[in-house]
């Protein structure tokens, strides 16, 4: 009986990991702000880690860069020129938040000019 329960639990864990990995890999930006994007990705990563999976910071950074909208394409080019040692998750988060603010300010200025 114990072996059967253990087997069922293992199957559920395997399925859970597989589904979470799919959710992580298929995650797309849906118009939220950058901090929400990071929160959602971090939540999925924490769930995977709680099931014993390893998710490197490099994988998380790649997922974030793949998930941001096209208006950040120039940011990605700039990020790729950052020295590897400075390509950290914290640095990426900080820079993306700053870039989001810059883009927002430009958008607001364009709207004001168009309305006058």
Backbone torsions as a table, in degrees:
resi	resn	phi	psi	omega
1	UNK	NA	-46.4	-179.8
2	UNK	-59.8	-42.9	179.8
3	UNK	-62.5	-39.0	179.6
4	UNK	-65.2	-45.1	177.7
5	UNK	-61.4	-42.8	178.9
6	UNK	-61.2	-43.1	179.2
7	UNK	-62.8	-43.2	179.1
8	UNK	-63.7	-43.9	179.3
9	UNK	-61.8	-43.0	178.9
10	UNK	-61.2	-41.1	179.1
11	UNK	-63.6	-43.5	179.1
12	UNK	-63.4	-40.5	178.9
13	UNK	-63.7	-43.4	179.6
14	UNK	-62.3	-43.6	178.4
15	UNK	-64.5	-42.6	179.0
16	UNK	-60.5	-45.3	179.1
17	UNK	-61.5	-46.4	-179.1
18	UNK	-60.0	-45.8	-179.8
19	UNK	-64.8	-40.8	178.0
20	UNK	-65.8	-40.3	177.4
21	UNK	-62.0	-42.5	177.5
22	UNK	-61.4	-45.4	179.9
23	UNK	-60.5	-43.0	178.9
24	UNK	-62.9	-49.6	-176.4
25	UNK	-69.7	-31.2	-178.0
26	UNK	-91.0	-4.1	-176.6
27	UNK	-59.2	133.0	179.3
28	UNK	-125.4	148.3	173.9
29	UNK	-61.3	132.4	-179.0
30	UNK	-124.3	31.4	175.2
31	UNK	93.6	-3.3	179.4
32	UNK	-72.5	174.3	176.8
33	UNK	-80.3	168.3	-175.1
34	UNK	-62.7	-38.4	-179.7
35	UNK	-64.4	-35.4	176.9
36	UNK	-69.0	-40.3	176.7
37	UNK	-56.9	-48.1	178.6
38	UNK	-61.6	-41.4	-179.4
39	UNK	-62.3	-43.7	-179.6
40	UNK	-65.7	-42.9	178.7
41	UNK	-65.8	-42.8	179.0
42	UNK	-61.4	-39.4	178.6
43	UNK	-61.8	-44.6	178.5
44	UNK	-64.4	-41.1	179.1
45	UNK	-62.6	-44.6	179.0
46	UNK	-62.2	-38.1	177.4
47	UNK	-65.0	-42.8	178.0
48	UNK	-62.8	-43.7	179.6
49	UNK	-63.7	-35.7	179.3
50	UNK	-66.7	-20.3	177.2
51	UNK	-96.7	10.5	174.6
52	UNK	91.2	6.4	179.7
53	UNK	-84.9	150.4	177.0
54	UNK	-104.0	127.4	176.7
55	UNK	-128.5	113.1	-176.7
56	UNK	-76.0	157.9	175.9
57	UNK	-60.4	-35.4	179.1
58	UNK	-62.5	-40.9	178.0
59	UNK	-64.9	-41.1	179.3
60	UNK	-64.4	-44.2	179.4
61	UNK	-62.3	-41.4	177.6
62	UNK	-61.6	-43.0	179.7
63	UNK	-63.8	-42.4	178.5
64	UNK	-60.8	-48.2	-178.0
65	UNK	-64.5	-32.4	177.1
66	UNK	-74.5	-21.5	-173.3
67	UNK	-93.0	-21.5	-175.8
68	UNK	-74.0	154.0	-176.4
69	UNK	-70.9	166.3	-177.1
70	UNK	-58.9	-26.3	-179.2
71	UNK	-64.3	-10.4	177.7
72	UNK	-99.9	8.8	-176.8
73	UNK	-56.2	-40.9	178.4
74	UNK	-64.8	-31.6	177.3
75	UNK	-64.1	-42.7	-179.3
76	UNK	-60.7	-43.2	177.6
77	UNK	-60.3	-43.4	178.8
78	UNK	-65.6	-40.4	-179.4
79	UNK	-62.2	-38.5	-179.2
80	UNK	-65.6	-19.9	178.5
81	UNK	-89.8	-5.9	177.1
82	UNK	-71.2	135.4	178.1
83	UNK	-54.4	141.2	-175.6
84	UNK	-51.8	-40.7	-178.7
85	UNK	-64.3	-24.2	-180.0
86	UNK	-94.9	-2.4	177.7
87	UNK	-84.1	79.3	178.8
88	UNK	-111.5	162.8	179.3
89	UNK	-62.4	-42.0	178.5
90	UNK	-63.1	-43.0	179.9
91	UNK	-65.2	-42.8	178.1
92	UNK	-60.9	-46.5	-179.8
93	UNK	-59.6	-49.1	-179.4
94	UNK	-59.8	-47.4	-177.5
95	UNK	-67.0	-38.7	178.7
96	UNK	-66.5	-39.7	177.8
97	UNK	-63.1	-41.0	177.5
98	UNK	-64.8	-43.9	-179.9
99	UNK	-64.4	-39.0	177.3
100	UNK	-60.2	-42.6	179.0
101	UNK	-64.3	-43.3	178.1
102	UNK	-59.6	-47.2	-179.8
103	UNK	-62.9	-37.8	177.8
104	UNK	-64.6	-41.8	178.6
105	UNK	-64.6	-40.9	178.7
106	UNK	-64.3	-40.7	-179.7
107	UNK	-63.4	-42.6	178.5
108	UNK	-63.5	-42.0	179.5
109	UNK	-64.6	-41.2	178.7
110	UNK	-62.5	-39.7	179.4
111	UNK	-65.5	-42.2	179.2
112	UNK	-62.5	-43.9	-179.7
113	UNK	-64.2	-42.0	-179.0
114	UNK	-65.5	-31.5	-178.1
115	UNK	-81.7	-16.6	-178.7
116	UNK	-93.3	NA	NA
